[in-house]
Amino acid sequence: MTRSIGILCILPLTACDCSGSTGGHKVKVTPDPPTGVSAGADSGAQASGTGTSTYPAKPTAPPPVPPPPGQALDLQLQRYIVVDQFGYLPNMKKVAVLVDPVNGWNGDEAYQPSEQLELRAWADKRLVFSGPISMWNGGKVDRASGDRGWWFDFTSVKTPGLYYIYDPAGFTRSHPFEIGPEVYRSPLVAATKMFYFNRANTAKQPPYSCVKERCWSLGVDYMGPGQDKEARSVTERNNPKTARDLRGGWWDAGDTNKYVTFAHEAVQVLLTAYGENPAAFTDDFGIPESGNGIPDLIDELKIEFDWLKRMQPDDLDGGVLIKVGAVDAETTVPDVSKVPRFYYPKPCSSSTIAAAGMFAHAARMFGAFQPLAQYAAELEQRARKAFDYYNAHDKSDACDDQTIKSGDADQPLDVQAQAAVVAAIYLFLQTGDGKYGDYVKQNYTRVRPFHDDRWSAYYPSQGDALLAYAASPNADAGVKQAIIDRKRSEAQRLDYYKLSPARDLYRAYVREDSYHWGSNQIRAAYGSTNFDIVQYKLAAPGELHSYQEQAEGILHWFHGVNPMQVVYLTNMYGLGGDECVDEIFHAWFRDQERTWDNARTSRLGPAPGYVPGGPNTQYCGGAPADHACSKSPLRSQPPAKAYVDSNEGWAPQSSFDKTWELSEPAIYYQANYVRLVSKFVRNSSRLQ
């Protein structure tokens, strides 16, 4: 099950203002034991007691792939020495966060670091750097996390290598991490490959299903009788004459349905990511198309566009179908499902204008590759037809009555009008046709960046399209200036721009009302909207680093520098992650499946690189009072701890069911993370 996170939903926060709280009785937490050493072994740790965390999903088994070999393995891990588990670029700001929990799941645990910490080489424990810690914000408790803490700055260390932070008083260490120019390539490749694993109607088989020595293989899904290759109209389910070939594309999220409207933000963000930094996206990501001379991200996007083309059949005169899926809830892994699949027979205004924008943007990107020139020309024509169809027909926000499960694919009429501006921008940039330029001039102020103060945090396609238009030499001078003035004004005065040290212990501030369903999507977009200022040089040279540091901090948050101390990517063990998301709500990687359930306790767990929805203060908010999750302890957590690493489904007697509101991945969450991390892989726009 999935939901669109396009509409900002703000409810009263359940977490109190804890800036002055002491958190009650506390004990010093016993550090995690080193690999191969029992918790009771004498390894030099000095603990005065054991903190009993109330977190319900604490790992019960070691990671499937241990940390890399090195002398530091015999030291105990102190999880509250928090670092980016993948590492840092040599010229990047490097700050470890030292955490003393106060409120939330781990509020009864404590950590008091030494006044001086050390950076040491992982292989031989060689001392590389020593320096003081600095108390964060005068010892106040961070409201969003419920933690207080310190920072340890080791920015001066630039030599590539594998390191750890060492606390000489506690004889404890951080996770290992790397300093080097390619530290984020591994998460970029894994996160991009999620789209391969989420391909619909395609077998995932070796060698492409393999990541190093482990393989996540699955047979062909939904290609049997009455399924995606011959899906029928949901209004004439027994009529074989309604069958259409609607195979291909990506599963939307943890569910296996396919939505044109929901694809819009994911596709637009990925196209923008490639356009901003093509050097990050090489032709060797390990998918079937690797090595064909075309970047693998473009190859992967073409998989989606092959399906989008089928959703615009010739007999609909440019109109686009909205959705493909089942009418009954699934209970099996996708490749064994026999349930029939259906579509709504009438084209919808929302899907048609979404497709117009995607086709136009892709025509612009794909046209740069000679083997795709004809394909790009076809996409341009499809974009024109869809745009014309949208403007010539009645608009509706009631195409999807949800007979086909599960998310409502309709978009509000104002969102459709905004998508029309996006489509017109890319049609103008692609064709130079004045009618699209005129449409932009007449309607550009309808988009969200001119009406709220989030720019590209919600519906990032809109802010991205505005900046792409403003960067064009053919843009109208007045419109261009209005766009630049609006973006600069926001960047100078709004709280989520620039690194503001006092706002967030974890150096990754987002507004508290952004901790809702799908919060990871919004957080990544906050990072990208900060990097916009660097990408387009929209601030004075001396100010640009602060915007970049805010984007870097948000990236580090995904990589473990967060109140859960977890990498918000699945199963990255052996790829740089040592404490990762182990479970996601997904039709393939479902609860209690012996092979797929949990990265630590199942044979494989979920495939690497999936981004879950993230912390959600509104979890289970609509459940009836007799549903156990309505009284779940999760609902009283500080916002950034409102998360459980679980994939439990519908279980009304459980306090932690409905985990699709927490751990379900989605292509739009994924796209926003891919875009953010790609900014730090071989990017000449990044400040050194």
C-alpha positions in Angstrom: 0.0 0.0 0.0 1.2 3.5 -0.7 0.1 7.0 -0.5 1.0 10.2 -2.4 3.0 12.6 -0.2 2.3 15.6 -2.4 0.0 17.4 0.0 1.5 18.8 3.2 -0.3 17.5 6.2 0.3 19.4 9.4 -1.2 18.0 12.7 -0.4 18.9 16.3 2.9 17.2 17.3 2.7 14.5 19.9 6.2 15.3 21.3 6.4 17.9 24.0 8.9 20.7 24.0 11.8 18.9 25.7 14.3 21.7 25.6 14.4 21.8 29.4 13.7 18.2 30.3 16.2 16.1 32.2 14.7 12.8 30.9 14.3 11.2 34.4 16.6 8.5 35.8 19.4 7.6 33.5 22.1 4.9 33.4 25.2 4.7 31.4 24.7 2.4 28.4 26.9 -0.6 27.9 28.5 -0.3 24.5 27.7 -2.9 21.9 30.2 -5.7 21.9 32.8 -6.1 19.2 32.4 -8.7 16.5 33.0 -12.1 18.0 33.1 -10.8 21.7 30.2 -11.5 24.1 28.6 -8.6 25.9 30.0 -9.7 29.1 33.6 -10.0 27.9 36.2 -7.7 29.4 37.2 -5.5 26.6 38.0 -2.3 28.5 34.5 -0.8 28.6 33.7 1.0 31.8 29.9 0.9 32.3 28.1 1.7 35.5 24.9 0.0 34.4 22.8 -1.2 31.5 20.3 0.9 29.7 17.2 -1.0 28.8 15.9 0.6 25.7 12.2 0.3 25.1 12.7 0.3 21.3 10.6 -2.7 20.1 12.8 -3.5 17.0 16.2 -3.7 18.5 18.4 -6.1 16.4 18.6 -9.6 17.7 21.3 -10.9 15.4 24.6 -9.6 14.1 24.8 -8.0 10.6 25.0 -10.5 7.7 28.3 -9.0 6.6 30.7 -8.0 9.4 32.7 -4.7 9.3 36.0 -4.8 7.3 39.0 -6.5 8.9 41.3 -4.4 11.1 42.8 -4.1 14.5 39.9 -1.8 15.6 37.5 -4.7 15.5 38.6 -5.7 19.0 37.2 -2.5 20.4 33.7 -2.1 21.6 31.3 -0.2 19.5 29.7 2.9 21.1 26.7 3.6 18.9 26.4 7.1 20.3 29.6 8.2 18.6 27.6 8.9 15.4 29.3 9.2 12.0 28.3 8.9 8.4 28.8 5.2 8.0 29.9 5.6 4.4 32.3 8.4 5.1 33.2 11.8 3.9 34.7 13.5 0.9 38.3 14.8 1.6 37.3 18.5 1.4 34.0 18.1 3.1 33.1 19.4 6.6 33.5 16.4 9.0 31.7 16.4 12.3 30.9 13.4 14.5 27.8 13.8 16.7 28.2 12.5 20.3 24.7 11.7 21.6 23.4 11.6 25.2 19.8 10.4 24.8 17.2 12.1 27.0 13.7 11.4 25.7 12.2 8.7 23.5 12.9 5.0 23.0 16.5 5.3 24.4 15.9 8.0 27.0 17.1 5.8 29.8 20.5 5.4 28.2 23.4 7.8 28.6 26.8 8.6 27.1 29.3 11.0 28.4 32.2 11.3 26.0 35.8 12.2 26.8 36.7 15.9 26.5 39.2 14.9 23.8 38.4 12.3 21.1 40.7 10.7 18.5 40.6 9.8 14.9 42.5 6.6 14.3 43.2 4.3 11.3 41.0 1.2 11.2 43.6 -1.2 10.1 46.2 -0.6 12.8 44.7 1.8 15.4 47.3 4.4 14.4 46.5 7.9 15.8 45.8 10.4 13.1 44.1 13.3 14.8 43.1 14.3 18.3 40.9 17.2 19.3 38.4 18.6 21.7 34.6 18.1 21.7 32.2 21.1 21.8 28.9 21.0 23.6 25.9 21.6 21.3 23.7 24.5 22.1 24.8 25.0 25.7 23.7 21.5 26.7 20.0 22.0 25.6 18.0 19.1 24.5 17.2 19.0 20.8 13.4 19.1 20.4 13.1 17.0 17.3 15.3 14.1 18.6 15.0 14.3 22.4 18.8 14.2 22.6 21.5 16.4 23.8 25.1 16.1 22.8 28.5 17.4 21.5 30.3 17.7 18.2 33.8 16.5 17.3 35.2 18.3 14.3 37.9 16.5 12.3 37.5 18.5 9.1 41.3 19.0 8.8 41.9 15.3 8.0 41.8 14.9 4.3 44.0 11.9 3.6 42.0 9.0 2.1 41.7 5.9 4.3 39.4 3.9 6.6 39.0 5.4 10.0 37.1 5.4 13.3 36.5 7.8 16.1 38.0 6.6 19.4 36.9 7.6 23.0 40.1 7.0 25.0 38.3 7.1 28.4 35.6 4.6 27.5 37.9 2.5 25.2 35.1 2.5 22.6 34.8 3.3 19.0 32.5 4.5 16.3 31.5 2.5 13.2 34.3 2.5 10.6 34.0 5.1 7.8 36.1 6.1 4.8 37.5 9.4 3.7 37.9 9.5 0.0 36.7 10.9 -3.3 34.3 8.1 -4.1 32.7 7.3 -0.7 29.1 8.0 -1.9 29.3 6.0 -5.2 28.3 2.8 -3.3 25.0 4.2 -1.9 24.3 5.9 -5.2 24.6 2.7 -7.2 22.6 0.7 -4.7 19.8 3.3 -4.4 19.6 3.6 -8.2 19.5 -0.2 -8.6 16.4 -0.2 -6.4 14.5 0.7 -9.6 15.8 -2.5 -11.2 14.6 -4.5 -8.3 11.3 -2.7 -8.5 10.8 -3.4 -12.2 7.4 -4.9 -13.0 6.8 -8.0 -15.1 10.6 -8.7 -15.2 12.6 -11.6 -13.8 15.4 -10.5 -11.5 18.2 -13.1 -12.1 22.0 -13.4 -11.7 24.3 -11.7 -12.4 22.1 -8.6 -12.3 20.2 -9.6 -9.2 23.5 -10.0 -7.3 25.3 -7.4 -5.2 28.7 -8.8 -4.5 28.2 -12.5 -3.3 24.5 -12.2 -2.5 21.7 -12.4 -5.0 18.1 -11.2 -4.8 16.4 -13.2 -7.5 12.7 -13.4 -8.4 10.7 -14.8 -11.3 8.5 -12.9 -13.7 5.5 -11.3 -12.1 2.0 -10.6 -13.3 2.5 -11.9 -16.8 0.0 -14.8 -16.7 -3.5 -14.9 -18.1 -5.5 -11.7 -17.4 -2.5 -9.9 -16.0 -0.4 -7.0 -17.2 0.2 -8.1 -20.8 -3.6 -8.5 -21.2 -5.0 -6.3 -18.5 -8.8 -5.7 -18.8 -11.0 -2.8 -18.2 -12.2 -2.8 -14.6 -15.7 -1.9 -15.8 -15.8 -4.9 -18.1 -13.8 -7.5 -16.3 -15.2 -10.5 -18.3 -14.8 -8.9 -21.7 -11.5 -10.1 -23.4 -11.9 -7.4 -26.1 -10.9 -4.8 -23.5 -7.5 -6.4 -23.0 -4.5 -4.0 -23.3 -0.8 -4.7 -23.2 0.2 -2.6 -20.2 3.3 -4.5 -19.1 6.5 -2.9 -18.0 7.5 0.0 -15.8 8.2 0.0 -12.1 6.1 -1.1 -9.1 5.1 2.1 -7.4 6.3 1.3 -3.9 5.8 -1.7 -1.6 2.7 -2.4 -3.5 3.0 -3.7 -7.1 0.5 -1.4 -8.7 1.6 1.2 -11.4 0.4 4.8 -11.4 1.1 7.4 -14.0 0.4 10.3 -11.6 2.6 8.9 -8.8 5.4 8.3 -11.3 5.5 12.0 -12.2 7.6 13.2 -9.3 9.9 10.3 -9.3 10.6 10.5 -13.0 11.0 14.3 -13.1 13.4 14.2 -10.1 15.5 11.5 -11.7 15.7 13.4 -15.0 16.7 16.5 -13.1 19.3 14.6 -11.2 20.9 13.4 -14.4 20.7 16.8 -16.0 22.4 18.5 -13.1 25.3 16.0 -12.7 25.5 13.5 -15.6 29.0 12.5 -14.5 27.6 10.6 -11.5 25.6 8.2 -13.6 27.9 5.9 -15.4 27.1 2.8 -17.5 28.2 0.2 -15.0 25.5 0.0 -12.2 25.0 -3.8 -12.8 21.7 -3.9 -14.6 21.0 -5.8 -17.8 21.6 -2.7 -19.9 25.0 -1.9 -18.4 27.7 -1.5 -21.0 25.5 -0.4 -23.8 27.1 3.1 -24.0 24.1 4.8 -22.3 24.2 5.8 -18.7 22.3 3.2 -16.6 20.0 5.8 -15.1 18.8 6.7 -18.6 18.4 3.0 -19.4 16.3 2.6 -16.2 14.2 5.6 -17.0 13.5 4.1 -20.4 12.0 1.0 -18.7 9.4 3.4 -17.2 8.9 5.3 -20.4 8.2 2.1 -22.3 5.3 1.5 -20.0 4.2 5.1 -20.0 3.9 4.9 -23.8 1.6 1.9 -23.4 -0.6 4.0 -21.1 -1.1 6.4 -23.9 -2.6 4.0 -26.5 -3.3 5.4 -30.0 -7.1 5.1 -29.8 -7.2 7.7 -26.9 -6.0 10.6 -29.1 -3.3 11.7 -26.7 -5.2 10.9 -23.5 -3.4 8.7 -20.9 -4.7 6.0 -18.6 -4.1 6.5 -14.9 -3.5 3.2 -13.2 -2.9 -0.6 -13.5 -3.4 -3.0 -10.6 -5.5 -5.6 -8.8 -8.9 -5.2 -7.2 -8.1 -7.6 -4.3 -5.4 -7.3 -1.7 -2.3 -9.4 -2.4 -1.2 -12.1 -0.1 1.7 -13.7 -2.0 5.2 -12.8 -3.3 4.7 -11.1 -6.7 6.1 -13.9 -9.0 3.6 -16.5 -7.8 0.5 -14.2 -7.8 -2.3 -15.3 -10.1 -4.7 -12.4 -9.5 -6.0 -10.6 -12.6 -5.0 -7.0 -13.2 -7.1 -4.1 -14.5 -7.1 -0.5 -15.7 -9.7 2.3 -15.7 -10.8 2.6 -19.3 -11.1 6.4 -19.7 -8.1 8.7 -19.9 -7.8 11.1 -17.0 -6.8 14.8 -17.0 -4.4 14.2 -14.1 -2.5 11.3 -15.8 -2.5 13.0 -19.2 -0.9 16.2 -18.0 1.6 14.3 -15.8 2.6 12.2 -18.8 3.0 15.3 -21.0 5.6 16.7 -18.6 7.4 13.5 -18.3 7.5 12.9 -22.0 8.7 16.4 -22.7 11.5 16.3 -20.1 12.7 12.9 -21.2 12.7 14.0 -24.9 15.2 16.7 -23.8 17.4 14.3 -21.9 17.2 11.3 -24.2 17.9 13.3 -27.3 21.5 13.7 -26.3 22.1 10.0 -27.1 22.2 9.1 -30.8 20.8 5.6 -30.3 17.8 7.2 -28.5 17.2 10.1 -31.0 14.2 8.5 -32.7 12.8 7.5 -29.3 13.2 11.1 -28.0 11.4 12.4 -31.0 8.5 10.1 -30.4 8.4 11.2 -26.7 8.2 14.8 -27.9 5.2 14.1 -30.1 3.5 12.2 -27.3 4.1 15.2 -25.0 2.5 17.6 -27.5 -0.5 15.3 -27.9 -1.0 14.9 -24.2 -0.7 18.6 -23.6 -3.2 19.3 -26.3 -5.6 16.7 -25.0 -5.4 18.0 -21.4 -6.2 21.6 -22.5 -9.1 20.5 -24.8 -11.0 18.3 -22.4 -12.8 18.6 -19.1 -10.6 18.2 -16.0 -11.5 15.7 -13.3 -10.1 14.7 -9.9 -12.4 11.7 -9.6 -11.1 9.2 -12.1 -9.9 6.7 -9.5 -12.7 5.3 -7.3 -10.2 2.9 -5.7 -11.8 -0.2 -7.1 -8.3 -0.9 -8.2 -6.2 -1.0 -5.1 -4.6 0.7 -3.3 -3.7 4.4 -3.4 -6.0 7.0 -4.9 -4.1 8.1 -8.0 -6.2 11.2 -8.6 -4.6 14.7 -8.2 -6.4 17.8 -7.2 -7.3 20.2 -10.0 -4.9 22.9 -8.8 -2.0 20.3 -8.8 -3.0 19.4 -12.4 -2.8 23.0 -13.4 0.6 23.3 -11.8 1.7 20.1 -13.7 0.6 21.8 -16.9 3.1 24.7 -16.2 5.8 22.1 -15.7 4.9 20.4 -18.9 4.8 23.7 -20.8 8.3 24.6 -19.5 9.9 21.4 -20.8 8.0 21.5 -24.1 9.3 25.1 -24.5 12.8 24.1 -23.6 12.6 21.1 -26.0 10.9 22.7 -29.0 11.3 26.5 -28.7 7.6 26.7 -29.7 6.3 30.1 -28.7 2.9 28.7 -27.7 4.5 26.9 -24.8 6.5 29.9 -23.8 3.4 32.0 -23.8 1.7 29.4 -21.6 4.5 29.6 -19.1 4.4 33.4 -19.0 0.7 33.4 -18.4 0.6 30.7 -15.7 4.0 30.4 -14.0 2.8 32.0 -10.8 0.3 29.2 -10.3 3.0 26.8 -9.1 3.7 26.1 -5.4 7.0 28.0 -5.1 5.0 31.2 -5.7 2.4 30.3 -3.0 4.2 28.6 -0.1 7.6 28.7 1.4 8.9 25.2 0.7 10.2 25.6 -2.9 11.0 22.0 -3.9 10.3 20.2 -0.7 6.9 19.2 -1.9 6.2 18.6 -5.6 9.9 19.2 -6.4 9.2 19.0 -10.1 7.7 22.5 -10.0 10.6 24.3 -8.4 13.1 22.3 -10.5 11.2 23.3 -13.7 11.2 26.9 -12.8 15.0 26.9 -12.3 15.5 25.0 -15.5 13.5 27.6 -17.3 15.4 30.5 -15.7 18.7 29.0 -16.8 17.6 28.9 -20.4 18.9 31.7 -22.7 15.5 31.7 -24.4 13.6 32.4 -21.2 11.4 35.5 -20.9 13.5 38.1 -19.1 10.7 39.2 -16.7 9.7 35.6 -15.8 13.4 34.6 -15.3 14.0 37.5 -12.9 10.8 36.8 -11.0 11.9 33.1 -10.5 15.4 34.1 -9.4 14.1 36.8 -7.1 11.7 34.4 -5.5 14.3 31.7 -4.9 16.9 34.1 -3.5 14.3 35.7 -1.2 13.4 32.3 0.2 17.0 31.3 0.6 17.9 34.4 2.6 15.0 34.4 5.0 13.7 30.9 5.6 14.8 28.6 8.4 15.6 25.4 6.3 18.2 27.1 4.2 21.8 27.2 5.2 23.4 25.3 8.0 22.2 26.8 11.3 24.2 25.1 14.1 21.7 25.8 16.9 18.7 24.4 15.1 19.6 20.7 15.0 22.0 18.5 17.0 22.3 16.3 14.0 23.1 19.1 11.6 20.2 18.2 9.3 17.4 20.5 10.2 13.9 20.2 8.7 10.7 21.7 10.1 8.9 19.5 12.6 5.7 19.5 10.6 7.7 17.6 7.9 7.9 14.4 10.1 4.8 12.9 8.5 4.2 9.9 6.3 7.0 9.8 3.7 9.2 12.2 5.6 12.4 10.9 4.1 11.2 12.1 0.7 10.8 15.6 2.0 14.1 15.6 3.9 16.0 14.6 0.8 14.2 17.4 -1.1 15.2 19.9 1.5 18.8 18.9 0.9 18.4 19.4 -2.9 16.7 22.7 -2.6 19.6 24.0 -0.5 22.0 22.7 -3.2 20.0 24.6 -5.8 21.7 27.7 -4.5 25.1 26.2 -5.2 24.1 24.7 -8.5 22.8 27.9 -9.9 25.1 30.3 -8.0 22.2 32.2 -6.4 24.1 33.6 -3.4 27.2 35.6 -2.8 30.4 33.4 -3.1 31.1 33.6 0.6 27.6 32.3 1.5 27.5 29.3 -0.8 29.3 26.9 1.6 26.6 27.2 4.2 24.0 26.0 1.7 26.2 23.2 0.7 26.8 22.2 4.3 23.1 22.0 5.0 22.7 19.6 2.0 25.7 17.6 3.3 24.2 17.4 6.8 21.0 16.0 5.3 22.9 13.4 3.3 24.8 12.4 6.5 21.4 12.0 8.2 20.5 9.3 5.7 23.8 7.6 6.3 23.4 7.2 10.1 23.8 10.7 11.6 20.3 10.6 13.0 18.5 9.9 16.3 18.0 6.2 15.4 21.7 5.8 14.5 20.6 3.8 11.4 21.4 4.1 7.7 18.0 4.8 6.1 18.9 2.4 3.3 18.1 -1.3 3.5 20.8 -4.0 3.9 23.9 -2.0 3.0 26.1 -4.4 4.9 29.3 -5.0 3.1 28.7 -1.8 1.1 29.7 0.6 3.8 26.8 0.4 6.2 27.1 -1.3 9.6 23.7 -0.4 11.1 21.0 -0.3 8.4 17.3 -0.6 7.9 16.6 -4.3 8.1 12.9 -4.5 7.2 10.6 -2.7 4.8 6.9 -3.1 4.1 7.0 -4.5 0.6 5.1 -7.2 -1.4 8.4 -9.0 -2.2 10.2 -8.6 1.1 7.2 -9.3 3.3 6.8 -10.1 7.0 7.7 -13.7 8.0 9.0 -14.7 4.6 12.0 -16.9 5.5 14.2 -15.5 2.8 13.1 -11.9 2.5 11.8 -10.6 5.9 14.8 -9.3 7.8 18.4 -8.5 6.7 19.8 -10.0 9.9 17.5 -13.0 10.7 16.4 -14.1 7.2 18.5 -15.8 4.6 18.8 -12.5 2.6 16.3 -9.9 3.8 15.4 -7.0 1.5 17.6 -6.0 -1.4 20.2 -3.3 -0.7 19.4 0.4 -1.2 15.7 0.8 -0.6 14.7 4.1 1.2 11.9 3.7 3.7 9.3 6.3 4.4 10.9 7.4 7.6 9.8 8.9 11.0 6.1 9.7 11.1 4.5 11.6 14.0 1.1 11.0 12.4 1.5 7.2 12.5 -1.8 5.4 13.0 -3.6 8.7 13.5 -6.8 7.6 11.6 -7.2 4.2 13.4 -10.2 3.5 15.5 -9.7 3.6 19.3 -9.8 -0.1 19.6 -6.9 -0.6 17.2 -3.9 -1.1 19.4 -1.6 1.2 17.3 -3.8 4.1 18.2 -2.2 3.9 21.7 1.2 2.9 20.3 4.3 4.2 22.2 5.6 5.3 18.9 3.0 8.1 18.9 4.6 9.7 21.9 8.2 9.7 20.6 10.1 12.8 19.7 9.5 13.5 16.0 12.8 12.1 14.7 12.4 8.9 16.7 8.8 8.2 15.5 10.0 5.1 13.6 10.2 1.4 14.0 12.3 -0.9 11.8 9.5 -3.3 11.1 7.3 -4.6 8.2 4.3 -5.9 10.1 1.1 -5.5 8.1 -2.5 -5.4 9.2 -2.6 -6.6 12.8 -5.1 -4.6 14.9 -4.0 -6.2 18.2 -0.4 -5.0 17.6 0.9 -1.7 18.8 3.2 -1.5 15.8 1.2 -2.7 12.7 0.3 -0.6 9.7 4.0 -0.2 9.1 3.4 0.9 5.5 3.1 4.3 7.2 6.8 4.0 8.4 8.9 1.5 6.4 7.3 1.2 3.0 9.6 2.4 0.2 8.4 4.3 -2.9 9.9 5.3 -6.2 9.4 9.0 -5.2 11.2 8.6 -1.9 13.9 6.8 -3.7 14.3 9.4 -6.5 14.8 12.2 -4.1 17.5 10.4 -2.2 19.2 9.4 -5.5 19.2 13.0 -6.6 20.7 14.2 -3.3 23.5 11.7 -3.1 24.4 12.2 -6.7 25.3 15.8 -6.0 28.3 14.4 -4.1 29.6 12.0 -6.7 32.0 13.4 -9.3 30.2 16.8 -9.3 32.1 19.7 -10.7 29.4 22.1 -9.3 30.2 21.1 -5.7 32.3 23.6 -3.8 35.7 22.3 -2.8 
